[in-house]
Each structure stands twice: as structure tokens, then as C-alpha cells.
Amino acid sequence: MSTAPKFTVTTWLIILIASIGFLFDTYELLMTPLVAAPAIAELLKIPLNNPIVTDWVGRLLWIAALCGGVFGLLGGWLVDKFGRKTVMAGSIFLYSLSPFAAAYATSLPTFIFFRSTTFIGVCVEFVAAITWLAEVFEDKHQKERWLGITQAFASLGGVLVTTISFWISAHAKDLGHIGLPLALGATDPGAWRYLLMTGLLPAIPIALLLPFVPESKVWKDRRAAGTLKRPSFTALFAPELRRVTLVTAALSACAYGIAFGALQVTVARVTPGLPELKPQAVALAPLRKEADGLNKQLNEMAPTDPARKELIGQIKANFGKQKPINDEVKKMADTVQFHQEMGGLVGRIILAILLIIGISRVTLLRLFQVPALIVLPITYFILFKDGGSTFLWAYAVCGLLVVAQFSYFGEYLPKVFPTHLRGTGGSFATNVGGRMIGTSMSLVTTSFLAPMLAGGAELVKPMHVAQAAGYVAVTMAVLSLLIGLFLPEPKSESLEE
């Protein structure tokens, strides 16, 4: 009976780097909903509650996801071509430097460009990191254990970025300007710029630690021996790999579809309709109607019209009246977000434990798929109407069941593709299936289903978004369960070349 190798300082450094990478993957991505609206409003020089801001937030998310999917797919090929550690390091530096550069943006195109390169870095890093981890651990049980444990750190990224955002909002006026641009008439830089600057944090420990950890021995030895085949996208559709390529991409699309088509829209679009926020909804209705009218007038004016200044003043005054009410809604939204993040963290931990126990990979996926098919419709079609702690805990369970599947793919994908295609195959499933197709479900929920249920885009209310999210989530869950029937069990620890 073989004994697992003892951990060395290098082993712990590998685990530390992977954990930092996964944590900041989420940290960098979840900056977007925190900085997008204030950044767009400042760069376009319009009020925060102008509909144009909302439109551009949606476009930004779509553009960034599309760029991440396309270039993330290319990144997977680069992982197989130039090495796991090399590409992982480059992607971490890309998503560290990009938000820092975005903090100094003075135009919307520049801001969107650097948010897109951030997304690209994250998409590439995830595939590079799981491929690297899967190959630097030679012992099967150590590999499974630490792939699960390190990915659990991804759920802490959302908690960390929210905490830092709160701190910056409270202390922004005490921070130095550091050459940051100022909004028209402002005396201090916007808090969103400081938050973006913190995106540089992962580059510091990674730069210090990377020289002390090895490249994947499997990849390096085969390349040196000349036995490493060239990575190819067409090879993913060879008869022996076609099934696993298509099935994993479809399953990834379903998981991301639930996350973006239901969980992500819940915080901002569904939460305001909870029963406990009914007084706030009643108070906000006339103020928002007034704001819509004022913003419509503003958007129809020429940029040089002198009447714009007075109209913007009225819009800001309206926003001031809305703020204390919106603050109450924001507190509830933060509570809802917290339950999702904690649910996701627990889901990743449970998955790590089940991996250590040694359950078969196909059975393991179903342990999350089947309950999701039950909990998701109950949460959105029934419990949302009653609100309260029952809805919050059910929503946390939704996060648990969906986020655990992300970690599942991180552990499963390196097992089913040969060495020369591990990055390419994992990237195809995650980026094409998940980030390019799955994320589009957010548009299906908010721009198609919800308006259809409401009878028009202008009539959409949170209850319509909740119903639409429920329909999308159930559809994705059913498809996931059915497609999962075709998922092959990994044949061996190392697929033959």
C-alpha cells in the first residue's frame, strides 16, 4: 500500500498560491456590481439613477463575459502550449493590473476595456490553476482533497470585496488622491476608484511566491521528451472525447445559467419585492416616477443646453429623497447577498468533504442536481411571496447547491482530458459553455421573460423577475439532470495519451 508523500514547504506554497488565486477570482469579478453604476454615471456625467446607467451596466456585464469566454478559450490552449504555471502567473497579473488601470479611467470605453481584461484574466486563471493543481499533486487522494479545499476560498472573495467596499465607503475622504481623476465639481475621487485599486492586491504575494513553486512535472517531462502532443480545439471533438467535451460544456452552461439567470438577479432585482420591504416600495413609487420623467427630459436635451444644470439639480434632489429609503433596501440586499455567499462557501466545503470520502463523480454531481430541482422552484415560486428568514435560508441552500457544482467541474475536468488537452478541454467547458452561453440567461430573465410575464418592459416588478428567475432556474436544473445522465465516469487517474 503506497503512502502519500509528506507535505513540504513547496507543497504548502502551492496550496497558498492556488487559494489566493481562487479567492481573488471571485473578488475581482464581484467588484463589477459594486463599481459599475457609480463609475458609468461619473464617466458619462449623468445622475446615478439615470436609465442610461442601468443600460450600460447590462452592456458592461455582457461585453466582459463575452470577452472572458472568447479569450478564456484561447487561454486554455495557451495553458497546454506554454505551461500551467506560466499562464496562471500571467493571468493573475492581468486581472491584478487591469482594475488598477481602470481606477484611472477618464472615459467609458477605457473603463469597459480594463473591466473586460479583468474578466479575461479570471477566466484564464481558473482553468490554469485547476490544471496545475491536478498535476503537481501526484497522490490521488491529496489531489482530490486540495482541489476541493482550495476552490472553497473562491466563496470568501465575495465576502472580502464587500467588506473592503464598506470600509472604503466610510473612509474614502481620509485617503490620499494618488493622482486619481475627480468627477466634475467633486473635491475627492469616487470611492469606486479606490476599490478598483485594491485589485492589485493578489499580484504582490503571487510575485513573491511563484519563483519557489514548480511547473507541472507531467507537462514539463513530456514536453522535454518530445511526447507532448500539440493542443488542438478540433481534437476535443475526436470520437473518444466528443461526448465528454459536449456534456461538460452543456452542464457548465446549466450551472452558470442558474447562477446568472436566477441567483445573481435576485439581489438587485428580486429583493425590493420582498414583503418586508413593502413600505419602502410604496414610498419609492412616486419618487421613481418623478425621477423617470426628469431623466427622460435630460436625455432628450442637447449636451450644451444650459437648462441641463437646473434639471440635473432636480434629479439630484430627487435622488436625495430616495436615498434613505434605498439605504433600507440596500441593507436587505446585502443580507440576501450574504446568505448566498455563505451558502456557496458551505457548498464548496461539503463538496471537498465528499471528494475525500470518495464518492463516484457521477453520483456526486447528482447529490447537488436533484435537490436543486426541488429547492429552486420552491424558493422562487412560493417562499419569495412570504419573505422572511425562510426565504433567506432557502436562498442560501440554492447558493450551496449551485456553487458546489462549480467546484465539482474544477475537480472533474482535469481527469477526463489527456495531458496535452487539459487546459483546452477545461477552458472549452468553462468558458464556452459557462461564461459565453450560461451567463446569457441573465438577459433571458430580465429582458425577455420578466417583460413577457409583466405585459411590457415598463410594467416589470420584482415579482415578475422572481417568476422569470424561477422558470429559468427550473429549466436549467431539469436540463442539467438529464444531460448529466450522459456524463462519463473518469476511466482512470491519468487518461492515456
SULGI-V475508 format. One record per residue. N is the residue number from 1. PHI is phi in radians with two decimals (999 if undefined). Layout:
n: <N & N>
phi: <PHI & PHI>
This chain:
n: <1 & 2 & 3 & 4 & 5 & 6 & 7 & 8 & 9 & 10 & 11 & 12 & 13 & 14 & 15 & 16 & 17 & 18 & 19 & 20 & 21 & 22 & 23 & 24 & 25 & 26 & 27 & 28 & 29 & 30 & 31 & 32 & 33 & 34 & 35 & 36 & 37 & 38 & 39 & 40 & 41 & 42 & 43 & 44 & 45 & 46 & 47 & 48 & 49 & 50 & 51 & 52 & 53 & 54 & 55 & 56 & 57 & 58 & 59 & 60 & 61 & 62 & 63 & 64 & 65 & 66 & 67 & 68 & 69 & 70 & 71 & 72 & 73 & 74 & 75 & 76 & 77 & 78 & 79 & 80 & 81 & 82 & 83 & 84 & 85 & 86 & 87 & 88 & 89 & 90 & 91 & 92 & 93 & 94 & 95 & 96 & 97 & 98 & 99 & 100 & 101 & 102 & 103 & 104 & 105 & 106 & 107 & 108 & 109 & 110 & 111 & 112 & 113 & 114 & 115 & 116 & 117 & 118 & 119 & 120 & 121 & 122 & 123 & 124 & 125 & 126 & 127 & 128 & 129 & 130 & 131 & 132 & 133 & 134 & 135 & 136 & 137 & 138 & 139 & 140 & 141 & 142 & 143 & 144 & 145 & 146 & 147 & 148 & 149 & 150 & 151 & 152 & 153 & 154 & 155 & 156 & 157 & 158 & 159 & 160 & 161 & 162 & 163 & 164 & 165 & 166 & 167 & 168 & 169 & 170 & 171 & 172 & 173 & 174 & 175 & 176 & 177 & 178 & 179 & 180 & 181 & 182 & 183 & 184 & 185 & 186 & 187 & 188 & 189 & 190 & 191 & 192 & 193 & 194 & 195 & 196 & 197 & 198 & 199 & 200 & 201 & 202 & 203 & 204 & 205 & 206 & 207 & 208 & 209 & 210 & 211 & 212 & 213 & 214 & 215 & 216 & 217 & 218 & 219 & 220 & 221 & 222 & 223 & 224 & 225 & 226 & 227 & 228 & 229 & 230 & 231 & 232 & 233 & 234 & 235 & 236 & 237 & 238 & 239 & 240 & 241 & 242 & 243 & 244 & 245 & 246 & 247 & 248 & 249 & 250 & 251 & 252 & 253 & 254 & 255 & 256 & 257 & 258 & 259 & 260 & 261 & 262 & 263 & 264 & 265 & 266 & 267 & 268 & 269 & 270 & 271 & 272 & 273 & 274 & 275 & 276 & 277 & 278 & 279 & 280 & 281 & 282 & 283 & 284 & 285 & 286 & 287 & 288 & 289 & 290 & 291 & 292 & 293 & 294 & 295 & 296 & 297 & 298 & 299 & 300 & 301 & 302 & 303 & 304 & 305 & 306 & 307 & 308 & 309 & 310 & 311 & 312 & 313 & 314 & 315 & 316 & 317 & 318 & 319 & 320 & 321 & 322 & 323 & 324 & 325 & 326 & 327 & 328 & 329 & 330 & 331 & 332 & 333 & 334 & 335 & 336 & 337 & 338 & 339 & 340 & 341 & 342 & 343 & 344 & 345 & 346 & 347 & 348 & 349 & 350 & 351 & 352 & 353 & 354 & 355 & 356 & 357 & 358 & 359 & 360 & 361 & 362 & 363 & 364 & 365 & 366 & 367 & 368 & 369 & 370 & 371 & 372 & 373 & 374 & 375 & 376 & 377 & 378 & 379 & 380 & 381 & 382 & 383 & 384 & 385 & 386 & 387 & 388 & 389 & 390 & 391 & 392 & 393 & 394 & 395 & 396 & 397 & 398 & 399 & 400 & 401 & 402 & 403 & 404 & 405 & 406 & 407 & 408 & 409 & 410 & 411 & 412 & 413 & 414 & 415 & 416 & 417 & 418 & 419 & 420 & 421 & 422 & 423 & 424 & 425 & 426 & 427 & 428 & 429 & 430 & 431 & 432 & 433 & 434 & 435 & 436 & 437 & 438 & 439 & 440 & 441 & 442 & 443 & 444 & 445 & 446 & 447 & 448 & 449 & 450 & 451 & 452 & 453 & 454 & 455 & 456 & 457 & 458 & 459 & 460 & 461 & 462 & 463 & 464 & 465 & 466 & 467 & 468 & 469 & 470 & 471 & 472 & 473 & 474 & 475 & 476 & 477 & 478 & 479 & 480 & 481 & 482 & 483 & 484 & 485 & 486 & 487 & 488 & 489 & 490 & 491 & 492 & 493 & 494 & 495 & 496 & 497>
phi: <999 & -1.30 & -1.80 & -1.13 & -1.04 & -1.27 & -1.28 & -1.96 & -1.04 & -1.08 & -1.03 & -1.17 & -1.14 & -1.05 & -1.11 & -1.12 & -1.10 & -1.09 & -1.13 & -1.08 & -1.07 & -1.17 & -1.06 & -1.39 & -0.93 & -1.21 & -0.97 & -1.17 & -1.21 & -1.36 & -1.16 & -0.97 & -1.15 & -1.49 & -1.87 & -1.02 & -1.08 & -1.10 & -1.17 & -1.11 & -1.07 & -1.20 & -1.23 & -1.59 & 1.02 & -2.28 & -1.10 & -1.08 & -1.61 & -1.29 & -1.00 & -1.08 & -1.10 & -1.07 & -1.07 & -1.27 & -1.07 & -1.09 & -1.12 & -1.04 & -1.07 & -1.20 & -1.08 & -1.12 & -1.13 & -1.13 & -1.09 & -1.07 & -1.17 & -1.16 & -1.32 & -1.14 & -1.11 & -1.09 & -1.06 & -1.08 & -1.13 & -1.12 & -1.03 & -1.34 & -1.46 & -1.97 & 1.99 & -1.23 & -1.12 & -1.07 & -1.23 & -1.06 & -1.07 & -1.09 & -1.20 & -1.15 & -1.16 & -1.12 & -1.39 & -1.53 & -1.37 & -1.09 & -1.13 & -1.09 & -1.16 & -1.11 & -1.11 & -1.78 & -1.11 & -2.06 & -2.50 & -1.13 & -1.00 & -1.11 & -1.05 & -1.12 & -1.03 & -1.31 & -1.23 & -1.23 & -1.18 & -1.09 & -1.10 & -1.07 & -1.02 & -1.13 & -1.07 & -1.28 & -1.06 & -1.04 & -1.16 & -1.09 & -1.20 & -1.21 & -1.18 & -1.07 & -1.06 & -1.13 & -1.88 & -1.39 & -1.58 & -1.43 & -1.42 & -1.02 & -1.21 & -1.11 & -1.04 & -1.10 & -1.08 & -1.46 & -1.11 & -1.24 & -1.18 & -1.14 & -1.19 & -1.09 & -1.16 & -1.05 & -1.24 & -1.34 & -1.09 & -1.14 & -1.14 & -1.16 & -1.18 & -1.17 & -1.10 & -1.16 & -1.08 & -1.05 & -1.13 & -1.12 & -1.05 & -1.42 & -2.11 & -0.98 & -1.21 & -1.60 & -1.55 & -1.21 & -1.29 & 0.86 & 1.30 & -1.23 & -1.10 & -1.93 & -1.23 & -1.02 & 1.47 & -1.53 & -1.80 & -2.34 & -1.10 & -1.15 & -1.05 & -1.10 & -1.21 & -1.14 & -1.10 & -1.08 & -1.09 & -1.20 & -1.09 & -1.31 & -0.93 & -1.14 & -1.15 & -1.19 & -1.15 & -1.12 & -1.10 & -1.35 & -1.65 & -0.99 & -1.07 & -1.76 & -2.10 & -1.53 & -1.28 & -1.00 & -1.15 & -1.04 & -1.12 & -1.14 & -1.13 & -1.21 & -1.17 & -1.13 & -1.42 & 1.34 & -1.75 & -1.45 & -1.23 & -1.28 & -1.22 & -2.65 & -1.18 & -1.16 & -1.13 & -1.14 & -1.90 & -1.14 & -0.87 & -1.36 & -2.09 & -1.00 & -1.08 & -1.19 & -1.10 & -1.24 & -1.18 & -1.17 & -1.14 & -1.17 & -1.15 & -1.13 & -1.07 & -1.15 & -1.11 & -1.17 & -1.09 & -1.18 & -1.08 & -1.55 & -1.46 & -2.31 & -1.06 & -1.22 & -1.37 & -1.11 & -1.04 & -1.55 & -1.81 & -1.72 & -0.91 & -1.03 & -1.66 & -1.12 & -0.96 & -1.19 & -1.83 & -1.06 & -1.03 & -1.16 & -1.11 & -1.14 & -1.23 & -1.37 & -0.91 & -1.19 & -1.17 & -1.22 & -1.13 & -1.10 & -1.11 & -1.05 & -1.14 & -1.14 & -1.18 & -1.12 & -1.09 & -1.07 & -1.20 & -1.55 & -1.42 & -1.26 & -1.00 & -1.66 & -1.13 & -1.14 & -1.27 & -1.06 & -1.07 & -1.16 & -1.16 & -1.10 & -1.08 & -1.15 & -1.15 & -1.14 & -1.14 & -1.10 & -1.09 & -1.08 & -1.20 & -1.32 & -0.97 & -1.06 & -1.30 & -1.11 & -1.08 & -1.17 & -1.13 & -1.11 & -1.06 & -1.16 & -1.07 & -1.11 & -1.13 & -1.10 & -1.05 & -1.07 & -1.12 & -1.14 & -1.11 & -1.18 & -1.08 & -1.09 & -1.09 & -1.09 & -1.06 & -1.15 & -1.16 & -1.05 & -1.07 & -1.05 & -1.13 & -1.15 & -1.15 & -1.15 & -1.10 & 1.76 & -1.24 & -1.04 & -1.16 & -1.21 & -1.09 & -1.04 & -1.10 & -1.17 & -1.09 & -1.82 & -1.20 & -1.12 & -1.06 & -1.08 & -1.14 & -1.64 & -1.26 & -1.04 & -1.15 & -1.08 & -1.14 & -1.52 & -1.63 & -2.09 & -1.22 & -1.02 & -1.14 & -1.65 & 1.10 & 1.27 & -1.16 & -1.08 & -1.11 & -1.07 & -1.25 & -1.14 & -1.13 & -1.10 & -1.15 & -1.02 & -1.06 & -1.02 & -1.23 & -1.49 & -1.14 & -1.03 & -1.20 & -1.10 & -1.15 & -1.03 & -1.14 & -1.08 & -1.55 & -1.37 & -1.01 & -1.09 & -1.42 & -1.86 & -2.06 & -1.16 & -0.89 & -1.34 & -2.19 & -1.10 & -1.20 & -1.13 & -1.17 & -1.11 & -1.19 & -1.08 & -1.12 & -1.30 & -1.54 & -1.29 & -1.17 & -1.38 & -1.41 & -1.60 & -1.67 & -1.06 & -1.15 & -1.17 & -1.13 & -1.13 & -1.22 & -1.06 & -1.17 & -1.51 & -1.81 & -2.09 & -1.18 & -1.04 & -1.07 & -1.15 & -1.20 & -1.47 & 1.59 & 2.63 & -1.07 & -1.30 & -1.77 & -1.15 & -2.14 & -0.94 & -1.15 & -1.22 & -1.15 & -1.09 & -1.11 & -1.09 & -1.07 & -1.11 & -1.11 & -1.12 & -1.08 & -1.14 & -1.06 & -1.13 & -1.15 & -1.13 & -1.05 & -1.07 & -1.12 & -1.21 & -1.15 & -1.06 & -1.14 & -1.72 & -1.31 & -1.40 & -1.28 & -0.96 & -1.29 & -2.74 & -1.13 & -2.35 & -1.15 & -1.13 & -1.23>
